[in-house]
Amino acid sequence: MSFNHFDDQGRAIMVDISAKLPTLRTAVAEALVSLKPETLLAILEGGVTKGDVLGVARLAGIAAAKKTPELIPLSHPLAIHHAAIDFETDSESGTIRIRSTVRALERTGMEMEAMVSASVAALTIYDMCKGTEKGITIGPVRLLFKEGGKSGTYKSD
């Protein structure tokens, strides 16, 4: 296994991607939010006092994708061409599955942008609902799919 974020003295570095050619790259990540079914019902019916929980979480997730290099020290600033957040809810189990899709014509992958995006959307749901329920859990957060670049396509099981 090779870790390319270190120089030959073991110091952290930003990988030089300047010689790589831009290719279309896509990454999809998800985060799972688990809460009480009645809290999810309040979200879906617009009954949370802080407002439109999923609408605000969608905006937060999109903004987070663009802010990833400010949060992850060695990630590259990328010109993101597409960022989307979708939600799948299950009223019986009280879960919200957040799916983040990020795409760009770039020299490096979008995995971190998609994972940060899904994570921040999940944290926003927690923030907006913590007055109603403190026991909300987040996780797992995981990469579902990525394509483009030298390493090719990845699909989770």
C-alpha positions as CSV (number, residue, x, y, z in Angstrom):
1,M,0.0,0.0,0.0
2,S,1.3,3.4,-0.9
3,F,0.5,6.7,0.8
4,N,1.3,9.6,-1.5
5,H,0.6,12.4,0.9
6,F,4.1,12.2,2.4
7,D,7.5,13.2,1.1
8,D,10.6,11.0,1.5
9,Q,11.2,12.5,5.0
10,G,7.6,11.6,6.1
11,R,6.3,15.1,6.0
12,A,2.7,15.7,4.9
13,I,2.5,17.2,1.4
14,M,-0.2,18.1,-1.1
15,V,0.1,15.7,-4.0
16,D,1.2,17.4,-7.3
17,I,-1.5,16.8,-9.8
18,S,-0.3,19.4,-12.3
19,A,0.9,16.8,-14.9
20,K,-2.4,14.9,-14.9
21,L,-5.0,15.5,-17.6
22,P,-8.5,16.6,-16.6
23,T,-11.1,13.9,-17.0
24,L,-14.8,13.8,-16.1
25,R,-15.0,12.5,-12.5
26,T,-18.0,11.6,-10.5
27,A,-18.4,10.5,-6.9
28,V,-21.5,9.5,-4.9
29,A,-21.5,9.2,-1.2
30,E,-24.1,8.6,1.4
31,A,-24.8,9.3,5.1
32,L,-27.5,7.7,7.2
33,V,-29.4,9.6,9.8
34,S,-31.4,7.6,12.3
35,L,-34.1,9.3,14.4
36,K,-37.4,8.5,16.0
37,P,-40.2,7.9,13.5
38,E,-42.2,10.8,15.0
39,T,-39.2,13.2,14.5
40,L,-39.0,12.1,10.8
41,L,-42.8,12.7,10.5
42,A,-42.4,16.2,11.9
43,I,-39.6,16.8,9.3
44,L,-41.8,15.5,6.4
45,E,-44.8,17.5,7.5
46,G,-43.0,20.7,8.1
47,G,-43.5,20.6,11.8
48,V,-39.9,21.3,13.0
49,T,-39.7,24.8,14.5
50,K,-36.5,25.7,12.8
51,G,-38.1,25.3,9.3
52,D,-37.6,23.2,6.2
53,V,-35.1,20.7,7.5
54,L,-34.4,18.8,4.2
55,G,-34.3,22.0,2.2
56,V,-31.7,23.6,4.5
57,A,-29.7,20.3,4.6
58,R,-29.7,20.1,0.8
59,L,-28.2,23.7,0.6
60,A,-25.7,22.9,3.4
61,G,-24.5,19.8,1.6
62,I,-24.0,21.5,-1.7
63,A,-22.1,24.4,0.0
64,A,-20.0,21.9,1.9
65,A,-18.8,20.2,-1.3
66,K,-17.4,23.5,-2.5
67,K,-15.8,24.1,0.9
68,T,-14.0,20.8,1.2
69,P,-10.4,22.1,0.6
70,E,-11.0,24.5,3.6
71,L,-11.9,21.5,5.8
72,I,-9.6,18.7,4.6
73,P,-6.0,20.0,4.7
74,L,-4.4,18.2,1.8
75,S,-7.4,18.2,-0.6
76,H,-7.2,20.3,-3.8
77,P,-9.5,23.2,-4.6
78,L,-11.6,21.9,-7.5
79,A,-14.0,23.6,-9.9
80,I,-17.1,21.5,-9.2
81,H,-19.5,21.4,-12.0
82,H,-22.4,19.6,-10.3
83,A,-23.4,18.9,-6.7
84,A,-26.7,17.4,-5.7
85,I,-28.2,16.1,-2.5
86,D,-31.1,13.6,-2.5
87,F,-33.0,12.1,0.4
88,E,-34.6,8.7,0.8
89,T,-36.8,8.5,3.9
90,D,-38.1,5.4,5.7
91,S,-41.0,6.3,8.1
92,E,-41.1,2.9,9.8
93,S,-37.4,2.8,10.7
94,G,-37.0,6.5,11.2
95,T,-34.1,6.9,8.8
96,I,-33.0,9.4,6.2
97,R,-30.5,8.2,3.7
98,I,-28.6,11.2,2.2
99,R,-27.0,10.7,-1.2
100,S,-24.5,13.3,-2.5
101,T,-23.4,13.3,-6.1
102,V,-20.5,15.6,-7.1
103,R,-19.1,15.9,-10.7
104,A,-16.3,17.9,-12.3
105,L,-13.8,17.9,-15.2
106,E,-10.7,17.7,-13.0
107,R,-7.3,16.2,-12.4
108,T,-8.3,14.5,-9.2
109,G,-11.3,12.7,-7.8
110,M,-14.4,14.0,-6.1
111,E,-14.6,11.4,-3.3
112,M,-13.9,13.8,-0.4
113,E,-16.3,16.4,-1.8
114,A,-19.1,13.9,-1.9
115,M,-18.4,12.5,1.6
116,V,-18.0,16.0,3.2
117,S,-21.2,17.0,1.4
118,A,-23.2,14.0,2.7
119,S,-21.7,14.5,6.2
120,V,-22.6,18.2,6.5
121,A,-26.1,17.5,5.2
122,A,-26.5,14.9,8.0
123,L,-25.1,17.3,10.6
124,T,-27.5,20.0,9.5
125,I,-30.5,17.6,10.0
126,Y,-29.1,16.9,13.5
127,D,-28.7,20.7,14.2
128,M,-32.2,21.5,13.1
129,C,-33.8,18.7,15.0
130,K,-31.8,18.6,18.2
131,G,-34.4,20.6,20.1
132,T,-36.9,17.8,19.3
133,E,-34.7,14.8,19.8
134,K,-31.2,14.6,21.2
135,G,-30.6,10.8,20.4
136,I,-30.3,11.3,16.6
137,T,-27.4,9.2,15.2
138,I,-25.4,9.7,12.1
139,G,-23.6,6.9,10.2
140,P,-22.3,5.2,8.4
141,V,-20.9,7.7,5.9
142,R,-19.4,6.0,2.9
143,L,-18.4,6.2,-0.7
144,L,-20.9,4.4,-2.9
145,F,-19.4,5.1,-6.4
146,K,-16.6,6.9,-8.1
147,E,-15.5,7.0,-11.7
148,G,-12.9,8.8,-13.8
149,G,-9.2,9.0,-13.6
150,K,-6.4,6.5,-13.6
151,S,-7.9,4.2,-10.9
152,G,-11.1,3.7,-12.9
153,T,-14.5,2.9,-11.4
154,Y,-15.3,1.9,-7.9
155,K,-18.7,0.6,-6.7
156,S,-19.4,-0.4,-3.1
157,D,-21.0,-3.7,-2.3
